[in-house]
């Protein structure tokens, strides 16, 4: 099954990369951008047919390796 894990910095954690992108967008003439947060998307192909079991396995992967839970939050989406 295809699974998408999205990892983002927690609210309140400084995002220097997002800040740099926001500044660059303003410089390029996009003044309407107020805040930019940068994260990562990890697409996985996980063996299994039980949607709930695959969801749980992907959540365990995110918790154990893919996200730094001190500064990041994650979501898991089973795409099918």
N, C-alpha and C positions, 0 to 999 in steps of 0.2 A: 504494500500500500504506500502511496505517496503521502508524506507528512511534511508540513512546513512549521519550523520553529522560528519565531520572531523574538529577538533579544534586543531590549532597549535599556538605556540607562534609567535608573529610578528618578522620579521627580526629586529635584533638589540636588542631584549630582551634577556638577559642572560638566559641560559638554564642549570642550575646546574645538573639536572638529566641526560641530554644529554651528558654533559661534563664527568660525572662519568661513564656512559656507554662507551663512547669513550675511556676513560682511561683504563677501564677493558678490552675492546676488544684488545687494543694494548698489554696489559699485557698477554693476552691469546694467543698472536701470530698472530693477525690480523692487521698488520701494514698499510694496504692499506686504512683504514677508516680515512677520513679526518675530517668529521664533523658529529655529531649526534644531531638530534633534536627530542624531545619527545613530543607527542601530545596525543590526545584521539579520539577514534571513538565511536560514540553513534548511535546504530541502533534502529530505531523506527518502530512500526507498527501503521500507521495512517489510520483511517477510511476515505474512500472517493474513488471516481473513477476518478475525474478530476485531472489529473497529475499536471497542473499548480496551482490549488488551494492547493493541498497537498504540492507542492514545496514552495509556499508562506507561508503556515502555519508552515512548518518546519523551514524556514528562520526566521519567527517571534519567534519561540521557541528558536532558537539559539541566536538570538539577545537579547531576554529578559531574558534568563536563562542559556543556555548551554555554552555560551562563555562570557568571560570577555573582552569586546571590547577595553578596554584600552590597554591590553597586548596581546590579542589573535585575530587571524583571523579564519574564518570558511568557509567551503564549504558544500553545501547540494547536495546530489545525490539521486534522486528518482530511486529506483531499480526495482520497479514494484509491 
